[in-house]
Amino acid sequence: MDSSPPRIFVNDTTLRDGEQAPGVAFSFDEKLAIARALDAAGIDEIEAGTPAMGRDEVNTIAAIAHAGLSCAVMAWCRALQSDVDGAIAAGVRRVNISVPASCIQMHVKLNAGPSETAARLRRIVAYARERGLEVAVGFEDSSRATPHDLALLARAARDSGAFRLRYADTLGVLEPFGAFEAIRRLSEATNLAIEFHGHDDLGLATANTLAALRGGARHASVTVLGLGERAGNAPLEEIAVAVAQTGQFATHVKIADLNDLAASVADCAGRAIGEAKAIVGRDIFSHESGVHVSGLLKDARAYQALDPAALGRRHAIVIGKHSGLAALRAICGDLDLDPESEAMALAEIRALAQRTKRAVPVDHARRIASAFQEIISARRADSRVWP
Ligand SMILES: [Zn+2]
């Protein structure tokens, strides 16, 4: 029997939902470069854009669709023939057709109830299928929809030839136990594959996505750095590493690519990556506390869960208010400091870190230690001359 963990398929929507983040606007070249980098990083499917946005967007989607990528390239459509026609013009073979699933959104967006929405979904999926497209359907605001309405829409999707459902927590209202339960219930109501699309308004998008996978979803919708509307989406790097780290599932994402991918998307988006951002932040493998540094130097496993080498990174010892002699010796071992210089240098470095409210860079800390060593050596030499 195959004991390997179930495979999770990753759909990256950095170029569609990610670009909806306030103020983010990728150029044609940036979108193409991001698409290539996502493909190289092992992403299964890219949501490349929204044809309804016009000719430029259609041209960009077309360039991505014809870039010779190994991943699937899809376009995002509303339940409108003109949107599907735009996707066909862009040359994609796969579309995500989105319909509202909650009563409030069906009413506000379509002025329709559940049965009319289901009928509309059947018509548009059939229209796209007749034109040779593979169709995934997205249920917007699924988390505020009734199970009955979701099941109704799921039947309409399956009967008209869709291959997958997207459960979208559009407003980020779920918590992990609710996400697990909602997906478990939906997977009992349909035999179509389920994708989970989570938003991070409560800081729970990653947790909700993992819970949805446990509940039966086999596709995760993500964006690099969680870029997206409001608080953003489930971050690709967090989902890929969490899936690998917990071992319950497997993806084809190349973990070693995530750091560079995040840096280039941040650059294109004009956004800085938080220093402590999980998986890709600058400081996530930095250690300052004396207790941690000394444990780490004895055996890295003492303070390491995630292996930095998997991400092409290394542990870094930084010197600051919480540093001890172990940290100082780790960065100044070659300076041959005597105990008095060490103690004075450490006190000075800690005081400096406190005054400036930041870690002292390693070369600066070394200069401080060398200066104290010189002072102490000079004083000793003096005391020998003038006993
Ligand atoms: Zn979204």
Residues whose N, C-alpha, C, O or C-beta is under 5 A from the ligand:
A	BS01	ZN	D17
